């Protein structure tokens, strides 16, 4: 376990020094742990790169397995403590920004009413960060878009996610039916940061139609909404994220002829290791009538 921890700390920190500081141990002990792990596996896992350390190709291939093993050990420790009554039951939820703002809270409220014995914590990140948290077992479940189909994550759809093209209310295209996407080719497009599922959705949509417009990158849904309202560009957003601004007339939608493909929200868990009772219970809950009732009560104004 020490060897795996040292190896991951080095490749994440980029140096033995950074890993030693993170783990509060000496640099020689970190180097010795990685050397011992490399001997055990029969391949070099790291190599020097300037003043830093990077994983070799073998190290890159091994790293996800090391993360998985450590994550499962930590999860097993928590399960054992819960079974012995030495720790409260806990559910760790990771959520992409839009889901955290508009979906997770009503779900937790309804779930906690049914399961007051479970303590719930929520972390918020972009799409890639959320998926990584679940893969490394730092989160039990996630709420986000469809996960990759490589088997590392298991996703269950539970809610439609309508995507709309947003713009300023005084945009001349507002109210026009069947607007060709080419009509927006010369407009600036507002994008989220790299790693965001919303950004990938917009980039894929534009590429599908052969468009390469000027892009303005912003760090949050809120910033994109404010920029669209000010007339700085157009964007694609989940209707959930903009329903209040649409209802108040601060944003408007453009009825594009070829809208983005239908999407759904997923509850996601790791595809490896045993499934904890709390994880299985929440995964089932999000598709239940109680969850649908809680989500239908989310106000649009």
N, C-alpha and C positions, 0 to 999 in steps of 0.2 A: 504493500500500500504506500509506503514511504517513497519507493522508487517511482511509482506511477504519479504520485503527487508532485515530486520533484521534476519529473519529465514535463508534465503539463505546465507547471509554473514557469519553467524555462522557455518553452515555446510561446507561451502567452506573454511573458514579460520581455522576451527578446534577449535575455542575458542571464548568466549565472548569478550576477550581482543582484539583479532585480528579483530573481526567484528566491534568493537567500533572504532578502529583506522582507519579501512577502511571507515567507514561511517562518521567519525569525529563527534561522539556523545559520551555520557558517557556510561560506562558499565551498570549501573542500567537501563538506558533507553532501551538498547538492551534486557536485561533480562526481563524487564517488557513487551516489545512488544511480545517476544516469549511466555511468560506466558499467555498473553491475547489471542494470537492466539490459543494456546493449549486449553484454556478454551472454546473458541468459537467453536472449532472443537470437543471438548469432549475427546481428546486423548493427551497423551504426545508426543511431536514431537522430543525432544532431551533428552539426558541423559549424565551423566558424564562418562568419560573414562580416568582414571588417572587424569592428569592435564588438559585434553582437554574436548571437547564436541563433541559428535557424534549423528547423527540422530537415532531415534528408527526405528523399522520396519515401523511404521506409518509415521514417518518423511521421510524415504526413498521413500515411496509410494507417499507422498504428494509433494515432492520437484519438480518433473517435471511439475506438475500443477501450482505450484507457479511461476516457471520460465516462463511458457507459459503465465500466466496472466500478469506478468510484461512486458514481451516482446511484447505482443499485445497492452498493454497500451502505451508503447513507440512508437510502430509503428502507433497507432492511433493518437498520438500527432503529429508525422511527417506528416501524411496524412492531418490532419487538417491545419497545418501550410502551407503545399504545396497548399492546396485548397484556402486558404486565400491570397496566394501570399506572405506570410511572410517568406517563405523559398524556396530555389531552389529544384527542383526534384532531388532525390538521389537514386542511386541503389548501394547496398552493396553486393559485390560478395565475397564469400569464395571459395578457390580452394585448392585442394591437390597439392603437390609440382610439380609433372609432368605436370599437367594441367596448373598450373600457369606459368610454364616456356615455354610451347610449344603451348598452345591452347588459353589461356585467352587474351593475348595481341592482336593477330590478330582479335579475336572476338570483343574486345572493340573498336579497331580502326574502324572496319566496322560499329558497332552499333552506335558509336559516330557520324559518318558521317550522319547516318539517324536520330539520336536523339541528336542533339547538346544541347538541353534543359535539358538533364539529366546528372548530375554529377555522375561519377562512381568511387568507391573506391574498392580496392582488398585486402583481407587478405589471408595469406597462412598458412596452417596448415596440420597436417596429417589427415587421413581419419576420425578418431573419433572426432578430434577437429572441423573439417569442419561440420560434421553432427550435433554436439552439437550447433555450432553457428547458424545453421538454425533452429533447434528445439527451441532454446531459443530466436529466432527472433533478434539475433544480426547481422545476415546476411539475405538479402532478397532471394538470390539464391546461389547455390553452383555448382561448376563443379567438378565432381569426378566420382568414380565408382558407381555401382548399390547400392542404399540405402537398408537398411533392409526393409523387407516386413511387418512391424507391423502397418503401416498406419500413423505413425508419420511424415513421409516424403513422398513426391510425386516426383518420378523421371521419366524423359522422355529421352530415349536414342536418341542421335543425331549424333554419330560418332563412327566408329569401332575403337577398341583399340587392335591392334595386339601385342601379347606377344612373345618375343624371348628369347632363352637361350644364354647368352653372355659369352665369355671367351677371353683369350689372343689370338692374331692372330697366334701364333706358337703352339697352342694346337694341338696335333696329331689327334684329332677327327674332326677338322675343315675340311669341304669338304666331310666327310663321310656321306652317305645317311642313313636315317632310324636308327639312333643311339638309342639303348634301354636305357631307363632312368637308368636302373641298372648299366650301365657303368659309371654313375656319382655318384654312391652310396658312394664311398670312397673319393670323392672330398670334400673339404670345400665348403660350400654354404654361399654366402654373403647376409645378410638380412638387411632390414631397421629396425628402432626402433619400439618398440611395439606401437600399435595404428595406424601404417601405413597400408594402403590398400595393398601396394606392398608386405609387409611382410606377411600379412594374405594370400595373393594369393600364395606365395611361400610355406608357411607352409601347406596350404591345398593341394597343388599339391604334395608335398613330402609325406604327410600322406596318400593321395589317393593311392600312389604306395608303401606304407609300408616302406618308407625310413626315417631314423633318422641320417643324416650325421652330422659331425661337422659343427657348424655354427659360423660365424663371423658377429657381429652386427655393422653396420655403420650408421651414422646419416643422410645421404643424398644420393640422386641418384649420385651426382658427386663423392662422396667418393667410392661408389660401383663401378662405372665405372673405377676409377683409380686403385682400388684393383684388378678388373678383368683384366685390362690391364697389371698389374704387375705380373699376374699369381697366385694371392693369393686365387682364388676360382672362382666358376661359380655362376650365378644368373639368375633370370628371370626379364626382364625389358620391359616396353613398347617400341616398335620400335621407337616411337616419341622421347623418351628420349635418344636413342643411335644412331639415324640415322646419325648424323654428324661423330661420331667416327667410325661407320661402313664404311661410304663413304671414310674416310681418312685412313682406314686400321689400326686404333689404337685399334679396337675391332673386334671380329668375332663372328659368331653364330654357334651353334651346332644344327644340324637338328635332334631333338629328335623324336623317333618313335611315341610317344603319346604326342603331344604338349598340353599345357594348353587349356582349353575350350575357345571358342571365347568370347571376352569381348567387352563392349562398354563404351563410355563416356556418362554420364548423366548430364542434367541440373536438379537441385533439388530445391524444395521449401518446406516450412512447410505445413503439411496437415491440420493445424488448422487455423482458422481465415479467414477474407476476404483476397482476393488476390489483392494487390496494382496494379494499372495500369502499373507502371514501371516494376514490377515483371512479370506480364502477358505478357507485350510487349517483354521483353528480352527472356522469355521462348519460345515464338513463333519465335523470331528472330533466335535463334541458329539452327533451322531446316530449315531456309529459304535458297533460292538460293544464296542470298548475303553472308550469313554465310559460306555456302559450298565453295563459290568462295574464300573467305578470307582464309579459312583453307587449301584449295588446293594450295594456293600460299606460304605456309610455306616452306622455302627452306630445302632441304635434305642435302645440303653441305654448 
